[in-house]
Amino acid sequence: MMNYLEEYDETDPISIETYAKRLIGKTFADVCKQDDITKAMVVREATNYEVKHENKKRKGGLGELIEERFFHYQTNNDACPDFDKAGVELKVTPYKQNKNGTLVAKERLILTMIDYFSVVDESFEDSHMWQKARLILLVYYLYQQEIKNRLDYRIGYVKLFAPPEQDIK
């Protein structure tokens, strides 16, 4: 059984992105099938795992699946980036194709929750929001209304993203 740390370097954003590009062209069901051997190492609730994650009302379920079944780390609600040692936040989000063929985001992407009472005491550079937004690994999957089981959505794009300097200003 291959240890995930042999597959990517958790301290190196480029290594994480290179490993993640293996997702391109796969469905979430494919990720589960490939990981059935190592599932017990990371997944807390192995019973009905796929059924729970195919639930469309479970926001973040597909992101959790990628964290646990592909990158092999336990999900958490920590304020730090998902790959803390590399300063990389993972975001799994849908896009769709319009009738005219253009590709657009299906929904807004939420980076983190902000505590409006404490944020006034933080500098932008020290805020937990900036810690998560500084470098994001975007994993996009194609949403198609005719696909009823969201584990059958196909991952089409993986890219590290850093906000451009003009946006930071």
N, C-alpha and C positions, 0 to 999 in steps of 0.2 A: 504494500500500500504506500503510495507516494505522499510525503508530507508536503502540505501546501507551501511551507517556507522554502522548499526546494524548487517550487514553481515560480515564485516571485519574491522579491526583496521588499519586505514591509516598510523599509526605511527609504525606498527610492520610488518617487512618483512615476518615473518612466518605466520602471520594471512593473509596477502595478498596472499602468496603462497597457503595456505590451501583453501582459497576462490577460487582461480584460478583453482585449481585442479577439480572443478566442471565442467570445460570446457571439460575435457577429455571425448572423445566419442561423443561429440556434433559437429554439423556442424555450420557454421556461420549463416545459415538460422535458425537453432534451437535457437541460441542466440537472433536473431531478434524477432522470434515468442514469446519467453519467455518474452521479454522486451517490447512488444507493449504497455503495460499499462503505463510504465514510460518513454517512448521515449520522450515525449514532455518536460520532465523535463530538459534534457541535450542537445538533438539534436537541432542544429541551423536550419538546413534545413530538415524538416520532409517530404516534398514532394519528392517522388521518391528516398527515402533514399537507399533502397536496390538496385535499378537499378544503382545508382551512385557508390555504393561500390562493385558491381559485375564486374565493368569495369576493365579488366586486365591491362590496361594502367595506372591505377591510383595507383601508388606505394604508399604503406602505407595505402591504403584504408581498408584493413582487420584489421590492427592495430588500426586505428581510430574507426572502428566498435567495437572492444573489449573494447577500452577505454570508448566510449560513451554508448554502449548498455549493457556492462557487468559490468564494474567498475563504471559507471555513473559519469564520470567527463568529462569536455570539453577538447577537444584536443587543443594543443597550440604548438608554435615553441620555447618554452622557453629553455634556456641552462641548466636548472635544470633537475634532474631526474623526471620522470613522477609521481612517488610517493615521492615527495620531503621530506615530513616529515619522511619517512622511508629510504630515500636514495636509492630507487629502481627504475631502469629504466626498462620499459616494451618493449620487442621486440617480434613481431609476425613474424614467418619466416617459409618457407616451407622446407620439406624434401621429398625425393623421394626414391622409391625402384628400385634398378638396376635389370637387367635381371637375375643376379645370386642370387638375394634375399637380398643383402646387402642394408642397409639404409645409405643414404648420404645426405648432405645438397644440396638443389637444386641450391642455389645461395649464394653469399657472403652476410654476414650480416654487414650492415653499422651501426656503433654505433652513430656517430655524424659527423658533418662537422667541419673541423679544419681551422681556420684562420691562414694561414702560416705567415702572417705579425706580428701577436700579440703573437703567440705561443712561439716565441723565448724569450719573456719577462716573461713567466710563468714558475713556477716550476711544475714538473710533479704532485706532490701531490695537488697543488692548481688549476690545469687546469680543465676546464669544461669537457674535455674528461674523465678525471679520476673520476670526480663526477658522470658521467653517467655509466662508465665501472666498477666501484667498486663492484656493486651488480646489477645483471640483472635478471629479471623474464623472462625466455624464454618460449614462447608459440609456439610449433611446430605443424604444420598441414601437413597432407599427400597430396602432390601434385600428381594428377593423370591426365595424358593428356586426357583421355577419358571423364573426367568431364568438361563440357563446362561452367557451371555457377560456378564461384569460391566460391559462398556462400554455395555450396554443399561440399566443402572440409571439411574433418573431422579432428578435433583437436586430436592429439594422445599423446601429451607429454607436461607437464608443470613442470618447475623446476627453482628454484633460482640458479644462478651461480655466483661465485666469482672467479676471476682469481687466479690460484695457485701462491704461493709465488715465485716459481722458474721463472714463467713468468713475475712477477712484477719486479724482479731484472733485 
